[in-house]
Amino acid sequence: MANEKTPLRESAPTTPERAQKTSDRSTVARRRAVVGIVAILVVIGGLWFLFGRGKDSPLASVINPPPPVPTFSFSNVVPKYEALQAHLAKPKLEKAAKQISPAIAKATTEFLQSGYVNPDGWGDSGSIDGYFTDDAKAQVDPNVDTLTLGKDAPDKFDTFTPVKKGNSVKVTALIDGNLNVVQAAAVFTFKGTAANSDGTSSKVTVTGTLFFVPDGNDWKIESFHINRVEQPKKAPSASASASEATS
Amino acid sequence: MTKKLLAVVLGLSAWIGGTVAATIGNGTAAQAAPLFSLEKADANYTPSLTGDTPVFILLMGSDSRPGVTPMDKGRSDSIHILGINPAEHRATVYGIPRDSWVPLSTGGTNKINSAMPIGGPEAEMQTIENVTGIKFDYYVLTGFQQVTQAVNQIGGLEVNVPYSVTGYQQTFPSGLHRMTGQEVLGYSRTRHSLPLGDFDRSLNQGVVLLSALTQFRNEYAKDPTRLYTWLGAGLRTVQTTVPLDELVKLAGLAQSIPASRVTNLVALGTSGMQGSQSIVNLSPENQQLWQDMAQDGYILQKDIPAAAQPAP
């Protein structure tokens, strides 16, 4: 008997209740782990959504609101005319041309303001097609890259600032025998700087001719010939900045 | 401890190396980039006539003298049928000699140019419709003084003279000439020195029309507001039934029709006498050509009989 080993304490008898409890505990632990991981992912996603998308972030506009959209006007408006009937009095023709010029200059201004100055209009045909006749509207979308700053402009720039001086428009009124202006052409030069917050910018010059026809109390663009030239200027590189700083 | 230190050193090395490489890479890219580059974009749209339906315009030149006869009561000494096919971007200028002996819409048979003094441009147009079977959409009427003024108001016309022509007051050697209004009129009226007389004169008037088309296209491409200069110069000097918006669309269509796609020909016929009058008897072959033109607005050069081809 003395040599008999004391029997090892038998493990607790496995009862069905105990097995069930153990199983429940591991299930809970797994669930907690999954919930934890999901929570972490949600938090990371949320933080990225709020802070990690740069200027696209919803908080970005609160923390760092976009600058107000500048407005511009043509500093130089030149009225001209072309008569469709011979022997009309020159002073009356000049008067008719002078009277209509502000309306044509305004229509040209609003078109350029919507497509070039206001970033919401960049690449968006819907923001400018109201300025065109029904026939010309169909041509807006295929030409939206030139009629506005372009579809890729929102990726390249944040703002467009027109130059203070140097934007000009020459308005030619086509006048019939009753001294009514039946059409008008606006030949314009419009300059500005498109800039990105990273320092990248482009000097932009838009020149062209817009032909307007009356539409109720408005003037709509019936025909357009627009040319845009951009002279990009790269942001200063890090090495260039460093060398500038040391010099 | 050693392993941790090694890892830190390797990590730092990688970071420094990567940064240096990136910096060098940027520097290289910056050096390779040009000092500045220009990006250009264009957008153009001009309303234009479209569709399969041909457009026919009767072009008439009156022999009226200012202060003597109103333009629309003179004889239509210059007659051209302009047919245009918008869909195919083709056109034809078909001249009809003024001495063509035909039944008039105003009654009787006479020279084709004598309907206008009796019944005005509409009677002239009706006469030519009856002769050719072509129904006109519009007419354009001008005169000697008006042609001169119109050409001067657009700043002159560059005419490509196919062969040397001795005019009433001057000679026009073959080649490109910048002509004044008076010179264009002189070139267009010259008849006696031409091999086929009135036939060649009519053909030369077609040459002037094609030169105007070429010049308008070139000017419009450089400065679209030249459209207004041409419209003004034209409408101040002609009488026409073409509405302004249709003229603008025709001008737009002209941008897609180079002169090489316009056939210039004159009606086939033979000279003859009717009493003491020198007349032209139009050839029956014209009927086939007019039918062809009435269908689609144009005649191809290859379909024209040799006798109606331009002089060398």
Interface residues (C-beta under 8 A of the other chain):
Chain A: E82 A83 L84 Q85 A86 D135 A136 Q139 N143 D145 T146 L147 G150 T172 L174 D176 V182 Q183 A185 V187 S202 G208 T209 F211 E222 S223 F224 H225 I226 N227 R228 V229 E230 Q231 P232 K233 K234 S237 A238 S239 A240
Chain B: T23 N26 G27 A30 A33 F36 S37 L38 E39 K40 A41 D42 A43 N44 Y45 T46 P47 D223 P224 T225 L227 Y228 T229 L231 G232 L235 R236 T237 L244 V248 G252
